[in-house]
Amino acid sequence: MKILVSGGAGFVGSSLCLNLKKKYPHYTIIAFDNLKRRGAELNLNDFKEHDISFVHGDIRNNEDFNEIGDIDVLVEASAEPSVMAGLNSNPYYVINNNLIGSVNCFNFCLKHNAKIIFLSTSRVYPIDKIENAEFVEEPTRFSFSDKQHEAGISSKGISETLNLFGPRSFYGTTKLSSELLIQEYIEFYGLKAAITRFGVIAGPRQMGKTDQGVVTLWMAKHYWKQPLKYIGYGGLGKQVRDMLHIDDLIDLVDMQIHEIEKFNGKIFNAGGGLEVSASLLEMTKICEEITGNTIPIGRVEETRPADLRAYITDNSKIIKEIGWKPKHSVENIFGDIFTWINENEKQLESILK
């Protein structure tokens, strides 16, 4: 099998490339990336060492696909992942990359009769519907209450049935637009596709930032004894996210590559769920226990645009229909990130510190 991974030098893309090559050494794995994100270049030596082809290209440019040739599967992992993209800058880049670039990927798949595994996001769900949900404020976190006025929200989190009408960020809107277009390609061109809405993805190899990669950022700041801030919602640190270990994502994508018929034409949420979730306060405690370090944490009461008090993935549909569920705990995730930083401290210091 010949598999192309767009965004292949990013956190998710590089992890997919390396793990798929390890499991299927006879497969041809191609990482396709424009190397825009800082730290992506560190993966090139790993690709060379593990016989993974690298193509320096941009999904926005059709001609960059020319040297790839026939493929069997394209894993679309190339998004501009920041929720703030287009809110604190001109939205042209995020629209051009996440929508126009994805359409180029769809057409490339049609040309070569290839399947597409589309990595979408929980950010397709409207901000107001989640923010206006019924919450319970607990000592260390916000939680969704059992009683809700909006279908698709429960104490388990957000399900695929939540109404999609309303603003959600340029990032979320471009991903939702791509989802809608994929469904047209499936219906009218026979494209085989899997669409999955992932929440926070975390684990080794992620170059953490505040707006994308907060789990790695939290561990890195504790590791190097640098200050952090609780931003928004009164600066209490109670906002909560579920998180999915990168290995659990890889297991799901592996299944989608080889059993596309189970997923074709369907949309699933996939995340850590309530069992694999943590607030910023709870993340701080975990990082303190793992590193042995305590750091100063400031408070900013003002909430940033497009932020969410809580997001938890309701995995009920994918567990029932597919049988997939996450295997790694919150402690596993932070422990694996700590080990990765510790083993690659000199290489990562200039990027994460």
GUFIKOL-90972 format. One record per residue (C-alpha): residue in one letter; chain; residue number from 1; x, y, z. Coordinates in pm, whole numbers, padded with zeros to 5 digits. Layout:
REM GUFIKOL-90972
<"a" "A" NUM <X Y Z>>
...
END
This chain:
REM GUFIKOL-90972
<"m" "A" 1 <00000 00000 00000>>
<"k" "A" 2 <00113 00357 -00072>>
<"i" "A" 3 <00002 00612 00186>>
<"l" "A" 4 <00043 00989 00159>>
<"v" "A" 5 <00020 01193 00480>>
<"s" "A" 6 <-00036 01565 00424>>
<"g" "A" 7 <00099 01772 00710>>
<"g" "A" 8 <00333 01477 00745>>
<"a" "A" 9 <00602 01661 00941>>
<"g" "A" 10 <00360 01792 01201>>
<"f" "A" 11 <00282 01631 01534>>
<"v" "A" 12 <-00001 01405 01418>>
<"g" "A" 13 <00138 01353 01067>>
<"s" "A" 14 <00489 01252 01172>>
<"s" "A" 15 <00357 01021 01444>>
<"l" "A" 16 <00132 00852 01188>>
<"c" "A" 17 <00413 00813 00935>>
<"l" "A" 18 <00656 00659 01182>>
<"n" "A" 19 <00405 00426 01345>>
<"l" "A" 20 <00254 00305 01019>>
<"k" "A" 21 <00600 00236 00876>>
<"k" "A" 22 <00698 00045 01188>>
<"k" "A" 23 <00383 -00169 01176>>
<"y" "A" 24 <00379 -00211 00796>>
<"p" "A" 25 <00745 -00197 00682>>
<"h" "A" 26 <00651 -00307 00329>>
<"y" "A" 27 <00420 -00006 00283>>
<"t" "A" 28 <00539 00309 00107>>
<"i" "A" 29 <00482 00605 00341>>
<"i" "A" 30 <00518 00960 00210>>
<"a" "A" 31 <00523 01267 00436>>
<"f" "A" 32 <00409 01582 00254>>
<"d" "A" 33 <00466 01912 00435>>
<"n" "A" 34 <00558 02278 00382>>
<"l" "A" 35 <00762 02285 00708>>
<"k" "A" 36 <00590 02607 00817>>
<"r" "A" 37 <00550 02509 01181>>
<"r" "A" 38 <00860 02548 01394>>
<"g" "A" 39 <01006 02213 01496>>
<"a" "A" 40 <00866 02026 01194>>
<"e" "A" 41 <01215 02010 01044>>
<"l" "A" 42 <01331 01795 01337>>
<"n" "A" 43 <01131 01505 01195>>
<"l" "A" 44 <01325 01486 00867>>
<"n" "A" 45 <01611 01284 01016>>
<"d" "A" 46 <01362 01036 01162>>
<"f" "A" 47 <01199 00999 00821>>
<"k" "A" 48 <01533 00929 00656>>
<"e" "A" 49 <01631 00679 00924>>
<"h" "A" 50 <01304 00487 00887>>
<"d" "A" 51 <01282 00490 00506>>
<"i" "A" 52 <00991 00734 00491>>
<"s" "A" 53 <00984 00952 00182>>
<"f" "A" 54 <00955 01327 00231>>
<"v" "A" 55 <00808 01571 -00020>>
<"h" "A" 56 <00849 01941 00057>>
<"g" "A" 57 <00523 02078 -00074>>
<"d" "A" 58 <00211 02275 00007>>
<"i" "A" 59 <-00143 02143 -00034>>
<"r" "A" 60 <-00246 02488 -00162>>
<"n" "A" 61 <-00034 02432 -00473>>
<"n" "A" 62 <-00163 02162 -00707>>
<"e" "A" 63 <00171 02134 -00886>>
<"d" "A" 64 <00339 02025 -00561>>
<"f" "A" 65 <00151 01695 -00584>>
<"n" "A" 66 <00308 01611 -00921>>
<"e" "A" 67 <00609 01416 -00795>>
<"i" "A" 68 <00400 01188 -00574>>
<"g" "A" 69 <00230 00974 -00839>>
<"d" "A" 70 <-00027 00707 -00762>>
<"i" "A" 71 <-00139 00652 -00402>>
<"d" "A" 72 <-00387 00423 -00226>>
<"v" "A" 73 <-00470 00641 00074>>
<"l" "A" 74 <-00432 01007 00169>>
<"v" "A" 75 <-00444 01100 00537>>
<"e" "A" 76 <-00533 01470 00550>>
<"a" "A" 77 <-00357 01604 00859>>
<"s" "A" 78 <-00232 01935 00723>>
<"a" "A" 79 <-00460 02192 00883>>
<"e" "A" 80 <-00372 02527 01033>>
<"p" "A" 81 <-00480 02409 01380>>
<"s" "A" 82 <-00502 02730 01580>>
<"v" "A" 83 <-00847 02836 01694>>
<"m" "A" 84 <-00717 03193 01696>>
<"a" "A" 85 <-00625 03182 01324>>
<"g" "A" 86 <-00829 03446 01144>>
<"l" "A" 87 <-00939 03603 01472>>
<"n" "A" 88 <-00608 03769 01549>>
<"s" "A" 89 <-00497 03790 01184>>
<"n" "A" 90 <-00629 03802 00828>>
<"p" "A" 91 <-00846 03489 00776>>
<"y" "A" 92 <-00712 03435 00422>>
<"y" "A" 93 <-00442 03189 00528>>
<"v" "A" 94 <-00663 02959 00735>>
<"i" "A" 95 <-00933 02958 00465>>
<"n" "A" 96 <-00686 02896 00185>>
<"n" "A" 97 <-00503 02622 00373>>
<"n" "A" 98 <-00786 02440 00549>>
<"l" "A" 99 <-01048 02465 00276>>
<"i" "A" 100 <-00887 02523 -00064>>
<"g" "A" 101 <-00591 02303 00027>>
<"s" "A" 102 <-00823 02025 00139>>
<"v" "A" 103 <-01019 02045 -00187>>
<"n" "A" 104 <-00689 01993 -00372>>
<"c" "A" 105 <-00639 01680 -00161>>
<"f" "A" 106 <-00989 01552 -00247>>
<"n" "A" 107 <-00928 01602 -00619>>
<"f" "A" 108 <-00590 01430 -00596>>
<"c" "A" 109 <-00764 01130 -00438>>
<"l" "A" 110 <-01019 01121 -00719>>
<"k" "A" 111 <-00743 01133 -00979>>
<"h" "A" 112 <-00575 00826 -00830>>
<"n" "A" 113 <-00886 00644 -00704>>
<"a" "A" 114 <-00753 00675 -00350>>
<"k" "A" 115 <-00930 00675 -00015>>
<"i" "A" 116 <-00911 00979 00213>>
<"i" "A" 117 <-00890 00982 00590>>
<"f" "A" 118 <-00996 01332 00693>>
<"l" "A" 119 <-00894 01452 01038>>
<"s" "A" 120 <-01158 01704 01138>>
<"t" "A" 121 <-01210 01878 01470>>
<"s" "A" 122 <-01447 01921 01761>>
<"r" "A" 123 <-01433 02291 01679>>
<"v" "A" 124 <-01703 02242 01415>>
<"y" "A" 125 <-01955 02270 01702>>
<"p" "A" 126 <-02085 02626 01761>>
<"i" "A" 127 <-01934 02819 02048>>
<"d" "A" 128 <-02258 02966 02182>>
<"k" "A" 129 <-02433 02630 02207>>
<"i" "A" 130 <-02151 02491 02421>>
<"e" "A" 131 <-02097 02807 02625>>
<"n" "A" 132 <-02471 02837 02698>>
<"a" "A" 133 <-02498 02476 02812>>
<"e" "A" 134 <-02585 02397 03174>>
<"f" "A" 135 <-02269 02365 03382>>
<"v" "A" 136 <-02180 02265 03735>>
<"e" "A" 137 <-01884 02440 03899>>
<"e" "A" 138 <-01689 02186 04103>>
<"p" "A" 139 <-01384 02251 04324>>
<"t" "A" 140 <-01132 02188 04044>>
<"r" "A" 141 <-01333 02198 03719>>
<"f" "A" 142 <-01643 02293 03524>>
<"s" "A" 143 <-01864 01997 03426>>
<"f" "A" 144 <-02167 01960 03201>>
<"s" "A" 145 <-02479 01894 03408>>
<"d" "A" 146 <-02718 01607 03341>>
<"k" "A" 147 <-03007 01836 03249>>
<"q" "A" 148 <-02961 02029 02923>>
<"h" "A" 149 <-03190 02238 02703>>
<"e" "A" 150 <-02992 02155 02386>>
<"a" "A" 151 <-02993 01810 02222>>
<"g" "A" 152 <-02645 01672 02174>>
<"i" "A" 153 <-02508 01788 02511>>
<"s" "A" 154 <-02510 01575 02824>>
<"s" "A" 155 <-02294 01498 03124>>
<"k" "A" 156 <-02101 01269 02886>>
<"g" "A" 157 <-02011 01570 02669>>
<"i" "A" 158 <-02080 01673 02311>>
<"s" "A" 159 <-02227 01426 02063>>
<"e" "A" 160 <-02260 01434 01684>>
<"t" "A" 161 <-02627 01534 01716>>
<"l" "A" 162 <-02555 01887 01840>>
<"n" "A" 163 <-02706 02148 01607>>
<"l" "A" 164 <-02432 02299 01389>>
<"f" "A" 165 <-02592 02639 01328>>
<"g" "A" 166 <-02387 02927 01469>>
<"p" "A" 167 <-02035 03073 01462>>
<"r" "A" 168 <-01746 02850 01568>>
<"s" "A" 169 <-01415 03022 01460>>
<"f" "A" 170 <-01260 03038 01114>>
<"y" "A" 171 <-01067 02722 01193>>
<"g" "A" 172 <-01382 02528 01280>>
<"t" "A" 173 <-01577 02670 00987>>
<"t" "A" 174 <-01312 02572 00732>>
<"k" "A" 175 <-01303 02219 00868>>
<"l" "A" 176 <-01682 02191 00866>>
<"s" "A" 177 <-01689 02324 00509>>
<"s" "A" 178 <-01442 02054 00410>>
<"e" "A" 179 <-01661 01791 00578>>
<"l" "A" 180 <-01961 01907 00376>>
<"l" "A" 181 <-01766 01898 00051>>
<"i" "A" 182 <-01638 01548 00125>>
<"q" "A" 183 <-01998 01432 00153>>
<"e" "A" 184 <-02065 01572 -00195>>
<"y" "A" 185 <-01758 01388 -00329>>
<"i" "A" 186 <-01881 01066 -00167>>
<"e" "A" 187 <-02230 01100 -00313>>
<"f" "A" 188 <-02149 01218 -00665>>
<"y" "A" 189 <-01796 01092 -00734>>
<"g" "A" 190 <-01781 00775 -00526>>
<"l" "A" 191 <-01495 00894 -00307>>
<"k" "A" 192 <-01425 00663 -00013>>
<"a" "A" 193 <-01374 00874 00297>>
<"a" "A" 194 <-01359 00863 00676>>
<"i" "A" 195 <-01437 01182 00869>>
<"t" "A" 196 <-01348 01206 01237>>
<"r" "A" 197 <-01393 01502 01470>>
<"f" "A" 198 <-01104 01494 01716>>
<"g" "A" 199 <-01074 01704 02027>>
<"v" "A" 200 <-00742 01776 02200>>
<"i" "A" 201 <-00474 01538 02072>>
<"a" "A" 202 <-00164 01505 02287>>
<"g" "A" 203 <00152 01304 02334>>
<"p" "A" 204 <00522 01291 02247>>
<"r" "A" 205 <00646 01486 01941>>
<"q" "A" 206 <00404 01777 01989>>
<"m" "A" 207 <00554 02126 01982>>
<"g" "A" 208 <00323 02283 02239>>
<"k" "A" 209 <00172 02630 02219>>
<"t" "A" 210 <-00102 02807 02412>>
<"d" "A" 211 <-00355 02784 02128>>
<"q" "A" 212 <-00257 02438 02005>>
<"g" "A" 213 <-00064 02188 02211>>
<"v" "A" 214 <-00150 02309 02561>>
<"v" "A" 215 <-00085 01968 02719>>
<"t" "A" 216 <00278 01963 02603>>
<"l" "A" 217 <00311 02332 02690>>
<"w" "A" 218 <00193 02265 03047>>
<"m" "A" 219 <00444 01985 03096>>
<"a" "A" 220 <00729 02180 02930>>
<"k" "A" 221 <00677 02484 03154>>
<"h" "A" 222 <00686 02265 03463>>
<"y" "A" 223 <00989 02075 03332>>
<"w" "A" 224 <01191 02394 03281>>
<"k" "A" 225 <01040 02573 03583>>
<"q" "A" 226 <00884 02858 03389>>
<"p" "A" 227 <00564 03051 03475>>
<"l" "A" 228 <00220 02991 03329>>
<"k" "A" 229 <-00117 03166 03341>>
<"y" "A" 230 <-00476 03059 03388>>
<"i" "A" 231 <-00647 03268 03121>>
<"g" "A" 232 <-01020 03336 03120>>
<"y" "A" 233 <-01324 03235 03323>>
<"g" "A" 234 <-01205 03433 03620>>
<"g" "A" 235 <-00852 03297 03601>>
<"l" "A" 236 <-00951 02999 03814>>
<"g" "A" 237 <-00803 02727 03593>>
<"k" "A" 238 <-01126 02528 03597>>
<"q" "A" 239 <-01180 02510 03220>>
<"v" "A" 240 <-01162 02148 03112>>
<"r" "A" 241 <-01082 01942 02802>>
<"d" "A" 242 <-01073 01576 02726>>
<"m" "A" 243 <-00754 01462 02559>>
<"l" "A" 244 <-00663 01178 02324>>
<"h" "A" 245 <-00324 01010 02327>>
<"i" "A" 246 <-00166 01017 01982>>
<"d" "A" 247 <-00134 00636 01989>>
<"d" "A" 248 <-00512 00602 02030>>
<"l" "A" 249 <-00561 00827 01726>>
<"i" "A" 250 <-00313 00617 01528>>
<"d" "A" 251 <-00501 00298 01616>>
<"l" "A" 252 <-00823 00453 01483>>
<"v" "A" 253 <-00664 00585 01162>>
<"d" "A" 254 <-00505 00243 01105>>
<"m" "A" 255 <-00853 00089 01125>>
<"q" "A" 256 <-00993 00352 00887>>
<"i" "A" 257 <-00719 00289 00631>>
<"h" "A" 258 <-00785 -00083 00624>>
<"e" "A" 259 <-01161 -00096 00691>>
<"i" "A" 260 <-01291 00216 00516>>
<"e" "A" 261 <-01636 00065 00453>>
<"k" "A" 262 <-01714 00086 00825>>
<"f" "A" 263 <-01661 00463 00814>>
<"n" "A" 264 <-01752 00573 00462>>
<"g" "A" 265 <-02025 00837 00459>>
<"k" "A" 266 <-02035 00860 00838>>
<"i" "A" 267 <-01905 01118 01084>>
<"f" "A" 268 <-01774 01025 01428>>
<"n" "A" 269 <-01652 01213 01732>>
<"a" "A" 270 <-01335 01064 01883>>
<"g" "A" 271 <-01163 01188 02196>>
<"g" "A" 272 <-01058 01093 02542>>
<"g" "A" 273 <-01409 01132 02677>>
<"l" "A" 274 <-01499 01216 03034>>
<"e" "A" 275 <-01266 00946 03168>>
<"v" "A" 276 <-00962 01105 03000>>
<"s" "A" 277 <-01017 01471 03079>>
<"a" "A" 278 <-00859 01733 03301>>
<"s" "A" 279 <-00893 02099 03393>>
<"l" "A" 280 <-00593 02331 03393>>
<"l" "A" 281 <-00585 02304 03772>>
<"e" "A" 282 <-00582 01925 03751>>
<"m" "A" 283 <-00314 01936 03480>>
<"t" "A" 284 <-00099 02149 03710>>
<"k" "A" 285 <-00124 01893 03990>>
<"i" "A" 286 <-00032 01608 03754>>
<"c" "A" 287 <00270 01798 03618>>
<"e" "A" 288 <00385 01883 03970>>
<"e" "A" 289 <00367 01516 04071>>
<"i" "A" 290 <00557 01395 03763>>
<"t" "A" 291 <00830 01662 03755>>
<"g" "A" 292 <00857 01740 04126>>
<"n" "A" 293 <00851 02109 04032>>
<"t" "A" 294 <00613 02383 04141>>
<"i" "A" 295 <00592 02694 03921>>
<"p" "A" 296 <00426 03035 03956>>
<"i" "A" 297 <00091 03054 03776>>
<"g" "A" 298 <-00070 03390 03714>>
<"r" "A" 299 <-00437 03467 03660>>
<"v" "A" 300 <-00605 03653 03376>>
<"e" "A" 301 <-00977 03689 03439>>
<"e" "A" 302 <-01074 03801 03086>>
<"t" "A" 303 <-01187 03522 02854>>
<"r" "A" 304 <-01034 03506 02506>>
<"p" "A" 305 <-01250 03506 02190>>
<"a" "A" 306 <-01366 03159 02078>>
<"d" "A" 307 <-01260 02995 02405>>
<"l" "A" 308 <-01474 02730 02572>>
<"r" "A" 309 <-01540 02672 02940>>
<"a" "A" 310 <-01544 02299 02878>>
<"y" "A" 311 <-01528 02049 02595>>
<"i" "A" 312 <-01574 01677 02649>>
<"t" "A" 313 <-01615 01429 02364>>
<"d" "A" 314 <-01914 01198 02385>>
<"n" "A" 315 <-01771 00880 02227>>
<"s" "A" 316 <-02096 00683 02249>>
<"k" "A" 317 <-02154 00657 01872>>
<"i" "A" 318 <-01807 00535 01773>>
<"i" "A" 319 <-01791 00292 02065>>
<"k" "A" 320 <-02129 00143 01971>>
<"e" "A" 321 <-02084 00130 01593>>
<"i" "A" 322 <-01711 00067 01556>>
<"g" "A" 323 <-01594 -00068 01891>>
<"w" "A" 324 <-01306 00180 01919>>
<"k" "A" 325 <-01234 00351 02249>>
<"p" "A" 326 <-00927 00525 02396>>
<"k" "A" 327 <-00685 00313 02597>>
<"h" "A" 328 <-00454 00574 02750>>
<"s" "A" 329 <-00524 00769 03069>>
<"v" "A" 330 <-00448 01134 03142>>
<"e" "A" 331 <-00153 01021 03353>>
<"n" "A" 332 <-00023 00809 03063>>
<"i" "A" 333 <-00035 01110 02834>>
<"f" "A" 334 <00156 01343 03067>>
<"g" "A" 335 <00401 01069 03161>>
<"d" "A" 336 <00485 00995 02798>>
<"i" "A" 337 <00533 01365 02722>>
<"f" "A" 338 <00766 01400 03021>>
<"t" "A" 339 <00975 01103 02908>>
<"w" "A" 340 <01000 01245 02554>>
<"i" "A" 341 <01112 01587 02677>>
<"n" "A" 342 <01359 01432 02919>>
<"e" "A" 343 <01514 01211 02651>>
<"n" "A" 344 <01538 01495 02396>>
<"e" "A" 345 <01600 01789 02628>>
<"k" "A" 346 <01880 01959 02435>>
<"q" "A" 347 <01701 01931 02102>>
<"l" "A" 348 <01369 02057 02238>>
<"e" "A" 349 <01490 02328 02473>>
<"s" "A" 350 <01505 02604 02211>>
<"i" "A" 351 <01152 02523 02089>>
<"l" "A" 352 <00955 02439 02402>>
<"k" "A" 353 <01133 02638 02669>>
END
